[in-house]
Amino acid sequence: MLKAFDKWLTKHNKSRQKNATLPRCYIEWCDSVVFSRRLCSLHYQRNFVLSKKGITRKNNFVDWYAYMYKPKQGSITDDSGAPLKCVNKGCLHTVYAKGFCNSCYQKERRKKMNDR
């Protein structure tokens, strides 16, 4: 079974190695890995919901674009609409509060509580 999977990965130019670059979602500011049809899971689901409502990229581009390019729920955005990244070095999560992602914010909050 594992050999068949490796063969499939090789055929589709993918690799299980850590240094391999996986395809990313084609929404400009989204860094998530592709789920299907060049979209990450979030944007694929949004596209699915829109198609159920009869809104497609071709027949109603303005509504489609507004829904597809809105930021992830709960994320804080900059002027261009792209979600802000956590201020901690090496952290790639989006901002939750005070410039930190949720996990970094909780760590900082715990540090301050212990310092009292």
Contacts in CASP RR format, 6 or more apart in sequence:
PFRMAT RR
TARGET T0000
AUTHOR 0000-0000-0000
METHOD contacts of the structure
MODEL  1
MLKAFDKWLTKHNKSRQKNATLPRCYIEWCDSVVFSRRLCSLHYQRNFVL
SKKGITRKNNFVDWYAYMYKPKQGSITDDSGAPLKCVNKGCLHTVYAKGF
CNSCYQKERRKKMNDR
6 16 0 8 1.000
9 15 0 8 1.000
9 16 0 8 1.000
14 20 0 8 1.000
14 22 0 8 1.000
22 33 0 8 1.000
22 34 0 8 1.000
23 33 0 8 1.000
23 34 0 8 1.000
23 38 0 8 1.000
24 30 0 8 1.000
24 31 0 8 1.000
24 32 0 8 1.000
24 33 0 8 1.000
24 34 0 8 1.000
24 40 0 8 1.000
25 31 0 8 1.000
25 32 0 8 1.000
25 33 0 8 1.000
25 34 0 8 1.000
25 38 0 8 1.000
25 39 0 8 1.000
25 40 0 8 1.000
25 43 0 8 1.000
26 38 0 8 1.000
26 39 0 8 1.000
27 39 0 8 1.000
27 40 0 8 1.000
27 43 0 8 1.000
27 68 0 8 1.000
27 69 0 8 1.000
28 82 0 8 1.000
29 80 0 8 1.000
29 81 0 8 1.000
29 82 0 8 1.000
29 83 0 8 1.000
30 40 0 8 1.000
30 42 0 8 1.000
30 43 0 8 1.000
31 92 0 8 1.000
32 40 0 8 1.000
32 41 0 8 1.000
32 42 0 8 1.000
32 43 0 8 1.000
33 40 0 8 1.000
34 40 0 8 1.000
35 41 0 8 1.000
35 44 0 8 1.000
36 44 0 8 1.000
37 44 0 8 1.000
37 47 0 8 1.000
39 47 0 8 1.000
42 72 0 8 1.000
43 68 0 8 1.000
46 67 0 8 1.000
46 68 0 8 1.000
47 68 0 8 1.000
49 67 0 8 1.000
50 56 0 8 1.000
50 63 0 8 1.000
50 64 0 8 1.000
50 67 0 8 1.000
50 68 0 8 1.000
54 60 0 8 1.000
55 63 0 8 1.000
55 64 0 8 1.000
55 67 0 8 1.000
56 64 0 8 1.000
57 64 0 8 1.000
57 65 0 8 1.000
69 81 0 8 1.000
71 77 0 8 1.000
71 81 0 8 1.000
71 82 0 8 1.000
71 83 0 8 1.000
72 83 0 8 1.000
72 94 0 8 1.000
74 96 0 8 1.000
75 83 0 8 1.000
75 84 0 8 1.000
75 94 0 8 1.000
75 95 0 8 1.000
76 83 0 8 1.000
76 84 0 8 1.000
76 94 0 8 1.000
76 95 0 8 1.000
76 96 0 8 1.000
76 99 0 8 1.000
77 83 0 8 1.000
77 84 0 8 1.000
78 84 0 8 1.000
83 94 0 8 1.000
83 95 0 8 1.000
84 94 0 8 1.000
84 95 0 8 1.000
84 99 0 8 1.000
85 91 0 8 1.000
85 92 0 8 1.000
85 93 0 8 1.000
85 94 0 8 1.000
85 95 0 8 1.000
86 92 0 8 1.000
86 93 0 8 1.000
86 94 0 8 1.000
86 95 0 8 1.000
86 99 0 8 1.000
86 100 0 8 1.000
86 101 0 8 1.000
86 104 0 8 1.000
87 99 0 8 1.000
87 100 0 8 1.000
87 104 0 8 1.000
88 100 0 8 1.000
88 101 0 8 1.000
88 104 0 8 1.000
91 101 0 8 1.000
91 104 0 8 1.000
93 101 0 8 1.000
93 102 0 8 1.000
93 103 0 8 1.000
93 104 0 8 1.000
94 101 0 8 1.000
95 101 0 8 1.000
96 102 0 8 1.000
96 105 0 8 1.000
97 105 0 8 1.000
98 105 0 8 1.000
98 108 0 8 1.000
99 105 0 8 1.000
100 108 0 8 1.000
END
